[in-house]
Amino acid sequence: MTDRDPFAEGERAARERIPAEANPYLDGSDEHALWAAGHEKVARAIEASESEGS
């Protein structure tokens, strides 16, 4: 068993500008949902800072 954290992996993917469609987990799985939530959290923060002109 690995100590993977899908939420943290999704956050990292968003910071690296990897698209949400690249979610490596099976659609419908808990891991897929966690990865997507992490990605969305960071992607929203990035979009917000870009829209502020920062």
N, CA, C and O atoms as a GROMACS GRO file, in nm:
protein
  216
    1MET      N    1   0.085  -0.119   0.000
    1MET     CA    2   0.000   0.000   0.000
    1MET      C    3   0.088   0.124   0.000
    1MET      O    4   0.184   0.133   0.076
    2THR      N    5   0.056   0.219  -0.085
    2THR     CA    6   0.134   0.342  -0.093
    2THR      C    7   0.068   0.451  -0.010
    2THR      O    8  -0.050   0.443   0.023
    3ASP      N    9   0.146   0.552   0.022
    3ASP     CA   10   0.095   0.665   0.099
    3ASP      C   11   0.064   0.782   0.007
    3ASP      O   12   0.102   0.895   0.036
    4ARG      N   13  -0.003   0.754  -0.102
    4ARG     CA   14  -0.038   0.859  -0.197
    4ARG      C   15  -0.151   0.943  -0.140
    4ARG      O   16  -0.241   0.892  -0.073
    5ASP      N   17  -0.145   1.072  -0.167
    5ASP     CA   18  -0.249   1.164  -0.124
    5ASP      C   19  -0.309   1.227  -0.250
    5ASP      O   20  -0.253   1.323  -0.303
    6PRO      N   21  -0.422   1.174  -0.297
    6PRO     CA   22  -0.480   1.226  -0.421
    6PRO      C   23  -0.510   1.375  -0.417
    6PRO      O   24  -0.496   1.444  -0.518
    7PHE      N   25  -0.552   1.427  -0.301
    7PHE     CA   26  -0.582   1.570  -0.289
    7PHE      C   27  -0.455   1.652  -0.314
    7PHE      O   28  -0.457   1.748  -0.392
    8ALA      N   29  -0.346   1.614  -0.248
    8ALA     CA   30  -0.219   1.684  -0.266
    8ALA      C   31  -0.167   1.669  -0.409
    8ALA      O   32  -0.108   1.762  -0.464
    9GLU      N   33  -0.188   1.552  -0.469
    9GLU     CA   34  -0.146   1.532  -0.607
    9GLU      C   35  -0.223   1.624  -0.701
    9GLU      O   36  -0.166   1.679  -0.795
   10GLY      N   37  -0.352   1.642  -0.675
   10GLY     CA   38  -0.433   1.734  -0.756
   10GLY      C   39  -0.388   1.878  -0.740
   10GLY      O   40  -0.383   1.953  -0.837
   11GLU      N   41  -0.354   1.916  -0.617
   11GLU     CA   42  -0.302   2.052  -0.593
   11GLU      C   43  -0.173   2.073  -0.671
   11GLU      O   44  -0.156   2.176  -0.738
   12ARG      N   45  -0.083   1.977  -0.664
   12ARG     CA   46   0.045   1.987  -0.733
   12ARG      C   47   0.025   1.995  -0.884
   12ARG      O   48   0.091   2.074  -0.952
   13ALA      N   49  -0.067   1.916  -0.936
   13ALA     CA   50  -0.095   1.917  -1.080
   13ALA      C   51  -0.143   2.055  -1.124
   13ALA      O   52  -0.102   2.105  -1.228
   14ALA      N   53  -0.230   2.115  -1.046
   14ALA     CA   54  -0.280   2.248  -1.083
   14ALA      C   55  -0.167   2.352  -1.081
   14ALA      O   56  -0.160   2.437  -1.169
   15ARG      N   57  -0.080   2.344  -0.980
   15ARG     CA   58   0.033   2.437  -0.974
   15ARG      C   59   0.125   2.420  -1.094
   15ARG      O   60   0.188   2.515  -1.141
   16GLU      N   61   0.133   2.297  -1.144
   16GLU     CA   62   0.218   2.268  -1.260
   16GLU      C   63   0.144   2.288  -1.392
   16GLU      O   64   0.195   2.255  -1.499
   17ARG      N   65   0.023   2.344  -1.382
   17ARG     CA   66  -0.060   2.373  -1.500
   17ARG      C   67  -0.101   2.249  -1.579
   17ARG      O   68  -0.121   2.254  -1.700
   18ILE      N   69  -0.112   2.137  -1.509
   18ILE     CA   70  -0.161   2.014  -1.569
   18ILE      C   71  -0.314   2.023  -1.569
   18ILE      O   72  -0.374   2.052  -1.465
   19PRO      N   73  -0.379   2.000  -1.682
   19PRO     CA   74  -0.525   2.016  -1.689
   19PRO      C   75  -0.600   1.914  -1.603
   19PRO      O   76  -0.551   1.804  -1.578
   20ALA      N   77  -0.718   1.954  -1.559
   20ALA     CA   78  -0.801   1.866  -1.475
   20ALA      C   79  -0.835   1.736  -1.545
   20ALA      O   80  -0.856   1.634  -1.480
   21GLU      N   81  -0.840   1.739  -1.677
   21GLU     CA   82  -0.872   1.619  -1.752
   21GLU      C   83  -0.764   1.511  -1.739
   21GLU      O   84  -0.786   1.396  -1.776
   22ALA      N   85  -0.649   1.547  -1.687
   22ALA     CA   86  -0.538   1.453  -1.670
   22ALA      C   87  -0.547   1.374  -1.540
   22ALA      O   88  -0.453   1.303  -1.504
   23ASN      N   89  -0.658   1.386  -1.469
   23ASN     CA   90  -0.678   1.313  -1.344
   23ASN      C   91  -0.649   1.165  -1.369
   23ASN      O   92  -0.714   1.101  -1.452
   24PRO      N   93  -0.550   1.109  -1.296
   24PRO     CA   94  -0.508   0.971  -1.322
   24PRO      C   95  -0.596   0.864  -1.259
   24PRO      O   96  -0.576   0.745  -1.284
   25TYR      N   97  -0.691   0.905  -1.178
   25TYR     CA   98  -0.772   0.807  -1.105
   25TYR      C   99  -0.900   0.772  -1.180
   25TYR      O  100  -0.949   0.849  -1.262
   26LEU      N  101  -0.953   0.655  -1.151
   26LEU     CA  102  -1.073   0.604  -1.214
   26LEU      C  103  -1.191   0.697  -1.184
   26LEU      O  104  -1.221   0.725  -1.068
   27ASP      N  105  -1.257   0.743  -1.289
   27ASP     CA  106  -1.372   0.831  -1.274
   27ASP      C  107  -1.477   0.764  -1.184
   27ASP      O  108  -1.512   0.648  -1.204
   28GLY      N  109  -1.524   0.839  -1.086
   28GLY     CA  110  -1.622   0.785  -0.993
   28GLY      C  111  -1.562   0.734  -0.864
   28GLY      O  112  -1.635   0.708  -0.768
   29SER      N  113  -1.429   0.721  -0.859
   29SER     CA  114  -1.365   0.671  -0.737
   29SER      C  115  -1.345   0.785  -0.638
   29SER      O  116  -1.346   0.903  -0.675
   30ASP      N  117  -1.326   0.749  -0.512
   30ASP     CA  118  -1.297   0.850  -0.410
   30ASP      C  119  -1.170   0.925  -0.443
   30ASP      O  120  -1.162   1.046  -0.424
   31GLU      N  121  -1.069   0.853  -0.493
   31GLU     CA  122  -0.942   0.916  -0.526
   31GLU      C  123  -0.959   1.019  -0.638
   31GLU      O  124  -0.897   1.125  -0.636
   32HIS      N  125  -1.043   0.986  -0.736
   32HIS     CA  126  -1.070   1.079  -0.847
   32HIS      C  127  -1.131   1.208  -0.792
   32HIS      O  128  -1.092   1.318  -0.830
   33ALA      N  129  -1.227   1.193  -0.702
   33ALA     CA  130  -1.293   1.309  -0.643
   33ALA      C  131  -1.196   1.393  -0.560
   33ALA      O  132  -1.198   1.515  -0.566
   34LEU      N  133  -1.110   1.327  -0.483
   34LEU     CA  134  -1.013   1.400  -0.402
   34LEU      C  135  -0.912   1.474  -0.490
   34LEU      O  136  -0.881   1.590  -0.464
   35TRP      N  137  -0.863   1.408  -0.594
   35TRP     CA  138  -0.768   1.471  -0.687
   35TRP      C  139  -0.834   1.593  -0.750
   35TRP      O  140  -0.772   1.700  -0.757
   36ALA      N  141  -0.957   1.578  -0.795
   36ALA     CA  142  -1.029   1.688  -0.859
   36ALA      C  143  -1.050   1.804  -0.762
   36ALA      O  144  -1.038   1.920  -0.801
   37ALA      N  145  -1.080   1.775  -0.637
   37ALA     CA  146  -1.101   1.880  -0.537
   37ALA      C  147  -0.972   1.956  -0.510
   37ALA      O  148  -0.972   2.079  -0.500
   38GLY      N  149  -0.862   1.885  -0.500
   38GLY     CA  150  -0.732   1.951  -0.481
   38GLY      C  151  -0.696   2.037  -0.600
   38GLY      O  152  -0.649   2.149  -0.584
   39HIS      N  153  -0.719   1.985  -0.718
   39HIS     CA  154  -0.690   2.060  -0.841
   39HIS      C  155  -0.775   2.186  -0.847
   39HIS      O  156  -0.723   2.294  -0.877
   40GLU      N  157  -0.903   2.173  -0.819
   40GLU     CA  158  -0.994   2.288  -0.825
   40GLU      C  159  -0.956   2.395  -0.724
   40GLU      O  160  -0.962   2.514  -0.755
   41LYS      N  161  -0.917   2.353  -0.605
   41LYS     CA  162  -0.879   2.450  -0.500
   41LYS      C  163  -0.765   2.538  -0.549
   41LYS      O  164  -0.772   2.660  -0.537
   42VAL      N  165  -0.660   2.478  -0.602
   42VAL     CA  166  -0.544   2.554  -0.647
   42VAL      C  167  -0.576   2.631  -0.775
   42VAL      O  168  -0.535   2.746  -0.789
   43ALA      N  169  -0.648   2.568  -0.868
   43ALA     CA  170  -0.682   2.635  -0.993
   43ALA      C  171  -0.763   2.762  -0.967
   43ALA      O  172  -0.739   2.864  -1.031
   44ARG      N  173  -0.855   2.757  -0.874
   44ARG     CA  174  -0.934   2.877  -0.840
   44ARG      C  175  -0.846   2.986  -0.782
   44ARG      O  176  -0.861   3.103  -0.815
   45ALA      N  177  -0.755   2.948  -0.695
   45ALA     CA  178  -0.664   3.047  -0.634
   45ALA      C  179  -0.577   3.111  -0.742
   45ALA      O  180  -0.553   3.232  -0.739
   46ILE      N  181  -0.529   3.031  -0.836
   46ILE     CA  182  -0.446   3.084  -0.944
   46ILE      C  183  -0.527   3.179  -1.030
   46ILE      O  184  -0.480   3.288  -1.063
   47GLU      N  185  -0.648   3.140  -1.067
   47GLU     CA  186  -0.734   3.225  -1.147
   47GLU      C  187  -0.766   3.356  -1.076
   47GLU      O  188  -0.766   3.462  -1.138
   48ALA      N  189  -0.792   3.350  -0.947
   48ALA     CA  190  -0.824   3.469  -0.869
   48ALA      C  191  -0.705   3.565  -0.867
   48ALA      O  192  -0.723   3.686  -0.884
   49SER      N  193  -0.586   3.513  -0.847
   49SER     CA  194  -0.469   3.601  -0.841
   49SER      C  195  -0.439   3.660  -0.979
   49SER      O  196  -0.394   3.774  -0.989
   50GLU      N  197  -0.463   3.582  -1.085
   50GLU     CA  198  -0.440   3.635  -1.220
   50GLU      C  199  -0.542   3.741  -1.256
   50GLU      O  200  -0.508   3.836  -1.326
   51SER      N  201  -0.665   3.725  -1.211
   51SER     CA  202  -0.768   3.824  -1.244
   51SER      C  203  -0.747   3.954  -1.168
   51SER      O  204  -0.796   4.060  -1.209
   52GLU      N  205  -0.675   3.947  -1.057
   52GLU     CA  206  -0.642   4.067  -0.981
   52GLU      C  207  -0.524   4.140  -1.042
   52GLU      O  208  -0.493   4.252  -1.002
   53GLY      N  209  -0.458   4.077  -1.138
   53GLY     CA  210  -0.342   4.138  -1.201
   53GLY      C  211  -0.213   4.114  -1.126
   53GLY      O  212  -0.113   4.180  -1.154
   54SER      N  213  -0.214   4.022  -1.031
   54SER     CA  214  -0.093   3.994  -0.953
   54SER      C  215  -0.001   3.902  -1.027
   54SER      O  216   0.106   3.867  -0.977
   0.00000   0.00000   0.00000
